[in-house]
Amino acid sequence: MPEVVDISQRHKQDMTDVIASLLPVSQNQKYDAQALAVAVDGAIIRAQFDRTPEAALSSIDRIQKALLGMSK
């Protein structure tokens, strides 16, 4: 169903754009946002399997801190 793919792609791009807008301005801002968007997708899946968000939120926090610490 091509229309579902289109909706999903727009949603993923919108999510990445929002993440980018929350990051500090840098040369890597676009790439950091893309990486964090992938991590968010993984965290969503983890939370669904665990049936609780705590582990997923903790993981995404660690990823965000590591990524932003390395990209300065």
C-alpha positions, 0 to 999 in steps of 0.5 A, spaced: 500 500 500 503 505 497 499 511 501 501 507 507 509 507 505 508 515 504 504 516 510 510 513 514 515 516 510 512 523 512 512 521 519 519 519 520 521 525 516 517 530 521 520 526 527 527 527 525 525 534 523 523 535 530 529 532 533 533 536 529 530 542 532 531 540 539 539 539 538 544 544 539 546 547 532 552 544 529 555 541 523 552 534 525 545 536 527 542 533 521 546 526 522 545 526 530 537 527 529 537 521 524 541 517 528 537 519 534 530 518 530 533 511 529 534 510 536 527 512 538 524 507 533 528 502 537 526 505 544 519 504 541 519 497 540 523 496 546 517 499 550 512 495 547 516 488 548 517 490 555 510 493 556 513 499 560 517 505 558 523 505 563 528 501 560 527 504 553 527 511 556 533 510 560 537 507 553 535 513 549 537 517 554 544 514 554 544 514 547 543 521 546 548 523 551 553 519 548 552 521 541 552 529 543 558 528 547 561 525 541 559 530 536 561 536 539 
